[in-house]
Amino acid sequence: MAGRVLVACERSGVVRRAFEAQGCDAWSCDTMPADDGSNRHITGDVLDHLDDGWDLLMVAHPPCTILCNSGAKHLYLGGRKANGRNPARWAELEAAAAFYRRLRDAAQIPRRAIENPVMHGHAIALVERGPVQFVHPYFFGEPFFKNTGLELIELPRLVPTDMLTPPAPGTAEHKAWSRCHREPPGPDRARRRSQTYHGIAAAMAAQWAPLIGAGEREMAA
């Protein structure tokens, strides 16, 4: 096998299956069961499994609704800075940033990729974020916009595999490409917006799986 891969904060199985297709011993982990019922899914706190001998940690979805730029207004009471801070939301932000740092700094796993949204300034400062590569699904053959950040540790930047030409703003096609941002309100809205697209997952697996192997864990020792 190409190596052991932990896909954290994923229940869809999209990234896990992409790495499995490349011959990796890939596992997903989330507090919820896997959508596909896979027996290669750990239901629980990923922080309890960081020392289980992985070669690569692909963190699909840290708590992006707290860290993302669109959520900045909720840091203030009534969504207005003039009203003062919302203490509960700031506490959630600090917890989310600490979780991000724990995953990003898990040096026992030699190679790490932390997916993150376009963050607001407070989140960037709290997570102490390093350089980030931003990609869209249309870089990998899928006609959608979704600006996805990747903080990479000992991994190369993703190379686009099938760059599509975005449609003109205001057109029906442009609206279709913006599906992620036009999800209707509902209990599953955040989850639908956060899922990784198949093209990006396939590119991650194809480009990163060949770099890892059984000897990788010795790098972190």
Secondary structure as UniProt FT lines:
FT   STRAND          4..8
FT   HELIX           14..21
FT   TURN            22..23
FT   STRAND          25..30
FT   TURN            35..36
FT   STRAND          41..43
FT   HELIX           46..48
FT   TURN            50..51
FT   STRAND          56..59
FT   HELIX           64..67
FT   HELIX           69..75
FT   HELIX           77..79
FT   HELIX           81..83
FT   HELIX           87..104
FT   TURN            107..108
FT   STRAND          111..116
FT   HELIX           121..127
FT   STRAND          133..135
FT   HELIX           137..139
FT   STRAND          148..153
FT   TURN            169..170
FT   HELIX           172..177
FT   HELIX           179..182
FT   TURN            187..188
FT   HELIX           189..194
FT   HELIX           198..208
FT   HELIX           209..211
FT   TURN            214..215
FT   HELIX           216..220
//
